[in-house]
């Protein structure tokens, strides 16, 4: 579950053209999706942490540095904007 302000800030930031870091982190901090827009490229990171009480935890982490173009980023922003919100 995501805090409404965190969700809105992330989705609004997707349409920005300025270099910045966008973070979408759930309230339990078990899921993180980070996009860092630099002057030359985008760096993305996805982290998923699933605590398993009897066995410790499982963690998945990936980083990607790529040239995301404006149409792809716009499509990503549209997909997030299309998600139903109760607020």
N, C-alpha and C positions, 0 to 999 in steps of 0.2 A: 504494500500500500504506500502511496506517495502523498506527501503533504501537498496541498493544493497550490501553495505559493511556489514550491520547488518545481512542480509540474509546469505552472504558467511561466515561470522565469526561463525554464529550459526551452519550452516551445517558442516563446517570444525571441529568445536568443538565436534560434535556428535561422530566423529571417534577417538577422543583423549581418552586415558585411565587414564589420570591424574585427580586428584580432581580439579574441577573448577565449576564456575557458567556460564551457557549458557543462554543468553537472546535473545528472538525474540520479538521485540516491533515494532508495526507499527508506521508510521510517525506521526499519530495523537495521539498516545499514548492511543488509545482506546482498544487496544488488547495487552496483554502481555502473553508470554509463557516462563516460566523460569524452567530450570532444574539445580539443584545443585547436583553435584556428590561429595559425601564425600567418605571417605575411606571404609565405610561399606554399604552405600545405596545411593539411589537417592531420592531427594525431588523435586517434580514438583509443579508448581503453574500456574494456568490459571486465568487471569483476563480479563473480558470483560466489557467495560463501553460504554453505548450508550446514548449520551445526547439527551434528548427530550425537545425542547425549551419551549413548553407550559406547561410541567409537571415536570420539573426537570431532572432526569436522572434515568436510570436503570443500576444496577451494578450486575454482576455475578462474584463470586470469589470462587475458589476451591483450596485446597492444598492436596497433596497426598504424603505420604512417603512410599516407596516400594523398594523391591529388584528387580530392573530391571536387567535382565540378558543381557549378551553381544549380543546374537542373536536378542533379541527384540530391543535393542538400534541400532544395525546394520540395522535392518529392517526399523526403524524410519529414520535413516540417508539415506538409499537408497530411501525411499519415498520422502524425501526433495530434494535429488539430482536429482530425476526423474522429478521434477517440471520444466516446461519450463522456461527458463530465456532469456531475450533479451540482456544481457551483456556477 
